Amino acid sequence: MNSGDFVIVHLLRGEAGKYHEDLVKTIGPKFNESYLIENPRPSHFTLKAPFWADDIAIVEDLLEEFVKTQKSQSISVGGFGNFRDKVVFLNSEFSEDAIKIQKDLIEELRKIRGFPLDRHDLAFTPHLTVGYGNTPESFKGIVEYLNSLPEKKFETKFDNITLLKKNKNVWEVYKIYEMK
């Protein structure tokens, strides 16, 4: 039996993933925002918010079958945005078909008796967090810094669904499920 804290994500790879990781590693020290540095995670889009599982096997089986019915879809990454003058992120644009994959995944997870879902799972807002403004000054500094960067745009694929497992304060890849 494999229990623990898990999260279901799309793992962002390639140039877009490297760019996101580099931004996180730059912003943390530059603006004394250490949360993402002290709690590292691979570059990802959260598809299902973190949850505790006593035995992850049922979710593994579901994901293995689910990806067999899915085709990879387009994602564009570029530009910056924020939530509530707190969370700063790298923008993304999912195709309608890519958004449907997340919605269908949540519907499948609903079928697992007692599986925990929260409002973030039901209101999918794809984004790549690059920093948290812990003070109004650091938030303003992060936004100004990001807006001073040359604009980069990446075209990539939503081609995997990945389970991450928390090991102390680090989210590590547990298992990757590749789409066609």
C-alpha positions, 0 to 999 in steps of 0.5 A, a space after each residue: 500500500 502506498 499512502 501519502 500526499 499526492 497531486 495530479 498535474 500536467 508536467 511541463 517539459 522542454 523549453 517552456 518548462 526550463 523557462 518556468 523553472 529558471 524564473 522561479 529560481 531567479 525570483 525567489 532570491 531576487 525578491 526574498 521570496 523563498 517558498 517555491 525554492 524551499 518547497 520545490 516542485 517540477 514545472 507543472 499545471 495543477 489538474 487536481 489539487 493536492 490530496 491524501 491517499 491511503 492507497 494510491 493504486 485506485 487512482 493509478 489504475 484510473 489514470 492509466 486507463 484515462 490516458 488511453 482515451 486521450 490525445 495530446 492537445 495544444 498549449 501556448 505559454 507566454 506573458 505574465 499575470 497574477 491573482 489577488 495581488 499575491 500570486 504571480 504566474 506565467 500565462 498559458 492558453 489551453 485549447 478547448 480540447 485541452 481544457 476538456 481533458 481536465 474536466 473529463 479527468 475530474 468527472 472520472 475522479 468523482 466516480 471514486 467513492 469518497 475522493 476529495 474534490 475542491 473548488 480549484 478542481 472544478 474551476 480550472 484556471 491553468 497557470 504556472 506560478 513563478 512567485 508569491 508576493 509576501 508583501 505589497 513591495 515584493 509583489 510590485 517588484 516581481 511584477 515590474 521585473 517580469 514586465 521588464 523581460 523580453 516577451 517569450 512565447 512557447 507552443 507545447 503539448 498537453 501530452 501527459 498526466 502526472 502524479 506527484 508525491 510529497 516527500 517532506 517539503 519536496 513534490 517529486 514525480 511519482 508516475 507519468 502517464 503519457 497521452 497519444 
